[in-house]
């Protein structure tokens, strides 16, 4: 397979992509797509932590020029923002999307048409934002879109609370994994994102993502076509546990890991209710996070100063 050919086209040709769709919808009968492991029957209309039943909702879509440079490139990343989320981050900058019902329900054909439209607009990739809770719906739409000529790399842009079940469905489907690594401490994760065992589940997911796609690879233009890209949002007072995260990446994943150390934290949504979240990060906090990444042995940093 040509290295620039998206992984899912090989599964399509082998008839495997259609099988994945069936497997994915079976999981929805007792959903365990993320760390919540709700086991609710979403096909029967039951709702778990993500508040989504059988039909995906899309808030917006279009070329995005503000993603990491290997994704945005010249013509933008083809982002599809899914409504709702399996995380409940009290400082979410997209809380109007992730924590509300704002959006439109889309069937598989409509979602496939969105992917093809983004391709026609010249986007470098299809970027699924907050996709964990709608993996089956994405696979069903992908089957249609791939049959109709979709050939762009797929980006899985996730909060990083993904289960082994979800990632098994995506093996050989996703070209670029872009998980958050939000916390290194489970109690901090529980307090500020209302999720249990986040570091354990997150690290297991990142290891599996890297096993599937390896380190980030880019073409001669600097546009990514395969691999792992990790996001780390610097939080006030060291709440993200940056030192532990970068050590994990360097020692357990790869020193070649492409890491975006992000400095844009500011208190929104419910952050004002938590004293340690109720301020922007300071310059020295960000500089310290970059230093920690370097000291751990990571050198492929987006946002380097």
C-alpha positions as a printed NumPy array, in Angstrom:
array([[  0.   ,   0.   ,   0.   ],
       [  1.304,   3.427,  -0.943],
       [  2.267,   5.328,   2.205],
       [  0.038,   8.232,   1.196],
       [ -3.026,   5.999,   0.785],
       [ -5.366,   6.21 ,   3.792],
       [ -5.498,   3.012,   5.819],
       [ -9.248,   2.544,   5.497],
       [ -9.079,   2.078,   1.719],
       [ -7.261,  -1.193,   2.234],
       [ -9.999,  -2.373,   4.612],
       [-12.634,  -1.274,   2.112],
       [-11.05 ,  -3.312,  -0.661],
       [-10.881,  -6.387,   1.574],
       [-14.505,  -6.092,   2.706],
       [-13.368,  -5.54 ,   6.293],
       [-14.724,  -2.013,   6.642],
       [-18.295,  -3.241,   6.234],
       [-17.684,  -5.857,   8.942],
       [-16.402,  -3.177,  11.3  ],
       [-19.65 ,  -1.255,  10.908],
       [-21.666,  -4.299,  11.98 ],
       [-19.347,  -4.962,  14.915],
       [-19.57 ,  -1.339,  16.018],
       [-23.361,  -1.273,  16.087],
       [-23.422,  -4.489,  18.087],
       [-21.356,  -2.71 ,  20.73 ],
       [-24.042,  -0.012,  20.979],
       [-26.376,  -2.609,  22.517],
       [-24.1  ,  -2.569,  25.619],
       [-21.914,   0.432,  24.993],
       [-18.316,   0.333,  26.214],
       [-16.744,   2.742,  23.742],
       [-15.065,   4.822,  26.443],
       [-13.804,   4.703,  30.006],
       [-17.297,   5.117,  31.435],
       [-18.201,   1.575,  30.318],
       [-21.897,   2.455,  30.705],
       [-23.221,  -0.786,  29.171],
       [-26.489,   0.932,  28.153],
       [-28.44 ,  -0.08 ,  25.057],
       [-28.082,   3.017,  22.942],
       [-29.889,   1.415,  20.012],
       [-32.936,   1.214,  22.283],
       [-32.632,   4.907,  23.094],
       [-30.916,   4.558,  26.455],
       [-28.467,   7.324,  27.377],
       [-25.137,   6.985,  29.14 ],
       [-22.559,   9.587,  30.143],
       [-22.262,  10.963,  26.604],
       [-26.038,  11.622,  26.403],
       [-26.14 ,  10.209,  22.872],
       [-28.322,   7.357,  21.662],
       [-28.112,   5.824,  18.173],
       [-27.844,   8.971,  16.048],
       [-24.831,  11.277,  15.927],
       [-25.186,  15.021,  16.148],
       [-22.9  ,  17.497,  14.367],
       [-22.462,  21.024,  15.662],
       [-20.474,  22.394,  12.72 ],
       [-17.957,  21.476,  10.05 ],
       [-15.525,  23.194,   7.717],
       [-11.846,  23.884,   6.957],
       [ -9.96 ,  24.729,  10.153],
       [ -6.74 ,  26.747,   9.878],
       [ -6.01 ,  26.844,  13.611],
       [ -5.031,  23.232,  14.175],
       [ -1.424,  22.065,  14.458],
       [  0.549,  23.012,  11.354],
       [  0.955,  19.405,  10.094],
       [ -2.85 ,  19.163,  10.022],
       [ -3.902,  22.635,   8.895],
       [ -1.276,  22.91 ,   6.175],
       [ -2.238,  25.278,   3.384],
       [ -5.93 ,  24.57 ,   2.912],
       [ -7.09 ,  23.647,   6.395],
       [ -8.043,  20.563,   8.318],
       [-11.526,  19.309,   7.49 ],
       [-13.018,  19.423,  10.967],
       [-16.336,  17.868,  11.959],
       [-17.392,  18.92 ,  15.465],
       [-19.645,  16.363,  17.105],
       [-22.134,  17.538,  19.693],
       [-21.709,  16.244,  23.248],
       [-18.695,  14.521,  24.756],
       [-17.796,  11.656,  27.063],
       [-15.841,  14.061,  29.283],
       [-17.241,  16.761,  31.563],
       [-14.32 ,  19.161,  31.803],
       [-15.32 ,  22.095,  33.965],
       [-13.083,  24.428,  31.93 ],
       [-14.022,  23.215,  28.44 ],
       [-13.395,  25.895,  25.829],
       [-15.957,  24.24 ,  23.562],
       [-18.56 ,  23.777,  26.288],
       [-21.294,  25.2  ,  24.055],
       [-20.749,  22.118,  21.869],
       [-19.563,  19.443,  24.265],
       [-21.918,  20.086,  27.17 ],
       [-25.121,  21.022,  25.337],
       [-27.424,  19.559,  22.698],
       [-26.635,  22.255,  20.16 ],
       [-26.34 ,  20.644,  16.739],
       [-28.17 ,  18.665,  14.085],
       [-28.776,  14.948,  13.911],
       [-27.035,  13.344,  10.933],
       [-27.594,   9.926,   9.405],
       [-24.776,   7.976,   7.761],
       [-25.422,   9.381,   4.301],
       [-25.447,  12.975,   5.529],
       [-22.211,  12.494,   7.463],
       [-20.625,  10.851,   4.416],
       [-21.671,  13.832,   2.297],
       [-20.008,  16.182,   4.799],
       [-16.725,  14.266,   4.478],
       [-16.881,  14.388,   0.692],
       [-17.726,  18.104,   0.759],
       [-14.677,  18.823,   2.914],
       [-12.543,  16.865,   0.459],
       [-13.956,  18.899,  -2.424],
       [-13.059,  22.075,  -0.518],
       [ -9.4  ,  21.041,  -0.611],
       [ -8.904,  20.073,   3.036],
       [ -5.842,  17.975,   3.825],
       [ -7.695,  15.525,   6.072],
       [-10.989,  14.694,   7.758],
       [-10.725,  15.673,  11.418],
       [-13.296,  14.1  ,  13.764],
       [-13.53 ,  16.267,  16.89 ],
       [-14.854,  14.513,  20.034],
       [-15.545,  11.276,  18.143],
       [-15.332,   8.616,  20.857],
       [-19.049,   8.335,  21.567],
       [-19.979,   8.133,  17.866],
       [-17.408,   5.664,  16.506],
       [-20.096,   3.359,  15.018],
       [-21.823,   6.254,  13.272],
       [-18.498,   7.456,  11.878],
       [-17.669,   4.001,  10.538],
       [-21.07 ,   3.692,   8.857],
       [-20.599,   7.063,   7.156],
       [-17.006,   6.275,   6.222],
       [-18.097,   3.126,   4.406],
       [-20.387,   5.201,   2.195],
       [-17.879,   8.022,   1.702],
       [-15.013,   5.674,   0.835],
       [-17.185,   3.893,  -1.731],
       [-17.957,   7.307,  -3.223],
       [-14.323,   8.38 ,  -3.531],
       [-13.112,   9.668,  -0.168],
       [ -9.34 ,   9.38 ,  -0.049],
       [ -8.168,  11.794,   2.669],
       [ -6.386,  10.736,   5.879],
       [ -8.618,  10.505,   8.935],
       [ -7.773,  12.347,  12.172],
       [ -9.202,  11.053,  15.466],
       [ -9.233,  14.173,  17.66 ],
       [-10.129,  12.856,  21.116],
       [-10.102,  13.728,  24.796],
       [ -8.196,  10.497,  25.298],
       [-10.775,   8.598,  27.371],
       [-11.091,   5.83 ,  24.779],
       [-11.673,   2.146,  25.454],
       [ -9.954,  -0.892,  23.986],
       [-13.238,  -1.742,  22.237],
       [-13.34 ,   1.568,  20.406],
       [ -9.691,   1.417,  19.391],
       [-10.018,  -2.158,  18.144],
       [-12.744,  -1.005,  15.773],
       [-10.487,   1.784,  14.52 ],
       [ -7.358,  -0.311,  13.941],
       [ -6.509,   0.094,  10.265],
       [ -9.157,   2.807,   9.878],
       [ -7.645,   5.895,  11.514],
       [ -4.49 ,   7.387,  10.007],
       [ -3.698,  10.085,  12.58 ],
       [ -4.545,   9.833,  16.262],
       [ -4.595,  13.126,  18.162],
       [ -5.428,  12.436,  21.826],
       [ -5.331,  14.814,  24.75 ],
       [ -3.326,  13.786,  27.78 ],
       [ -5.151,  15.958,  30.272],
       [ -4.034,  14.677,  33.657],
       [ -1.494,  12.466,  35.405],
       [ -3.438,  12.313,  38.658],
       [ -6.731,  10.412,  38.901],
       [ -8.138,  12.533,  41.73 ],
       [ -7.491,  15.754,  39.851],
       [ -9.18 ,  14.271,  36.789],
       [-12.188,  13.295,  38.875],
       [-12.456,  16.762,  40.386],
       [-12.106,  18.819,  37.233],
       [-13.453,  16.539,  34.484],
       [-15.729,  14.238,  36.525],
       [-14.127,  11.069,  35.142],
       [-12.624,   8.075,  36.934],
       [ -9.28 ,   6.374,  36.306],
       [ -8.356,   8.864,  33.585],
       [ -4.545,   8.449,  33.659],
       [ -4.768,   4.652,  33.494],
       [ -7.324,   4.604,  30.68 ],
       [ -5.682,   7.481,  28.819],
       [ -2.204,   5.986,  28.853],
       [ -3.48 ,   2.589,  27.776],
       [ -5.275,   4.276,  24.867],
       [ -2.216,   6.288,  23.808],
       [ -0.048,   3.17 ,  23.816],
       [ -2.56 ,   1.386,  21.579],
       [ -2.849,   4.378,  19.258],
       [  0.922,   4.448,  18.844],
       [  1.012,   0.703,  18.242],
       [ -1.463,   1.161,  15.401],
       [  0.031,   4.166,  13.616],
       [  3.521,   4.837,  15.028],
       [  5.242,   8.216,  15.185],
       [  3.888,  11.126,  13.179],
       [  4.931,  11.057,   9.52 ],
       [  4.754,  14.025,   7.157],
       [  5.176,  14.505,   3.431],
       [  7.623,  16.859,   1.733],
       [  5.253,  19.789,   2.406],
       [  5.137,  19.098,   6.131],
       [  1.58 ,  17.741,   5.963],
       [  0.891,  14.773,   8.247],
       [ -0.491,  11.596,   6.712],
       [ -0.03 ,   9.025,   9.492],
       [  0.963,   8.717,  13.129],
       [  0.414,   9.959,  16.667],
       [  0.149,  13.613,  17.694],
       [ -0.401,  14.28 ,  21.41 ],
       [ -1.922,  17.411,  22.923],
       [ -1.079,  18.624,  26.429],
       [ -2.902,  21.665,  27.767],
       [ -0.903,  23.433,  30.473],
       [ -3.159,  24.112,  33.463],
       [ -2.585,  26.515,  36.38 ],
       [ -0.696,  25.26 ,  39.433],
       [  0.657,  22.23 ,  37.569],
       [ -2.73 ,  20.493,  37.61 ],
       [ -2.067,  18.68 ,  34.329],
       [  0.879,  16.783,  35.804],
       [  3.116,  17.614,  32.857],
       [  6.284,  16.052,  34.254],
       [  4.679,  12.624,  34.62 ],
       [  3.073,  12.825,  31.18 ],
       [  6.214,  13.743,  29.261],
       [  8.182,  11.068,  31.118],
       [  5.546,   8.496,  30.118],
       [  5.683,   9.588,  26.479],
       [  9.476,   9.504,  26.331],
       [  9.942,   6.183,  28.127],
       [  6.836,   4.175,  27.234],
       [  5.776,   5.544,  23.85 ],
       [  8.59 ,   7.171,  21.863],
       [ 11.044,  10.052,  22.099],
       [  9.875,  10.779,  18.536],
       [  6.384,  11.612,  19.804],
       [  5.026,  14.827,  18.277],
       [  3.728,  16.842,  21.234],
       [  1.744,  20.063,  21.181],
       [  2.232,  21.847,  24.498],
       [ -0.689,  24.283,  24.522],
       [ -0.736,  27.629,  26.296],
       [ -4.277,  28.826,  25.623],
       [ -5.913,  27.87 ,  28.913],
       [ -8.246,  30.512,  30.288],
       [-11.115,  30.149,  32.776],
       [-14.411,  29.494,  30.994],
       [-17.557,  27.429,  31.589],
       [-17.536,  26.432,  35.301],
       [-13.871,  27.204,  35.982],
       [-14.723,  30.18 ,  38.198],
       [-16.174,  27.739,  40.732],
       [-12.744,  26.156,  41.267],
       [-10.116,  28.48 ,  42.793],
       [ -7.128,  26.754,  41.164],
       [ -8.731,  26.958,  37.718],
       [ -9.871,  30.545,  38.005],
       [ -6.957,  32.261,  36.276],
       [ -4.953,  32.104,  33.081],
       [ -1.652,  30.263,  33.11 ],
       [  1.465,  32.305,  33.688],
       [  4.291,  32.589,  31.198],
       [  6.705,  30.781,  33.477],
       [  4.275,  27.855,  33.859],
       [  4.275,  27.364,  30.114],
       [  8.039,  27.757,  29.823],
       [  8.475,  25.195,  32.594],
       [  6.265,  22.711,  30.73 ],
       [  8.412,  23.091,  27.605],
       [ 11.556,  22.623,  29.677],
       [ 10.144,  19.439,  31.227],
       [  9.386,  18.023,  27.791],
       [ 12.94 ,  18.712,  26.628],
       [ 14.433,  17.236,  29.774],
       [ 12.378,  14.075,  29.28 ],
       [ 13.899,  13.672,  25.819],
       [ 11.046,  14.922,  23.655],
       [ 12.091,  17.255,  20.864],
       [  9.241,  17.269,  18.32 ],
       [  7.301,  20.045,  19.998],
       [  4.574,  22.182,  18.457],
       [  4.439,  25.511,  20.249],
       [  8.163,  25.466,  21.009],
       [  9.568,  28.714,  22.4  ]])
